[in-house]
Amino acid sequence: MPLPDLRQELAIHPGPRLADGQPSWTLQDPVRNLFFRLDWLTFEILVHWDAGEPERIARAVSKRTPLQADAEDVAAVAEFLARNELLRPRSMQGSAALARAARARQETWWKDRKSTRLNSSHITISYAV
């Protein structure tokens, strides 16, 4: 089964070397202003994502790099992308689910912010007394 497409607005930037010396990249989600550190294998899987199927992606990575990838590696990256809402929805239900998740994040942010304001006001008042 073909993998879902990546969201079009995502960007990948070079990152620092990791502790083990391998290169890294940063995946930027500009819509949510989130950044994800990618190791070399994950980066290469994303480079070949357009191959569409886990086995084809794994073969391309293994053929074009010194890395050895398999379909399970690709599946793990696909799961990470889905969990972090980095894939394009395939249906109206998928789009609706992303919209619900975005609203829930906004509501949580507003409640947390409102609660922080109330608590900090309370703290300020209690110090003033």
Salt bridges, closest charged atoms under 4 A:
ASP5 OD2 - ARG88 NH1 3.87
GLU9 OE2 - ARG7 NE 2.47
ASP29 OD1 - ARG7 NH2 2.60
ASP29 OD2 - ARG32 NE 2.73
GLU79 OE2 - ARG83 NH1 3.34
GLU85 OE1 - ARG32 NH1 3.50
GLU85 OE1 - ARG105 NH1 2.97
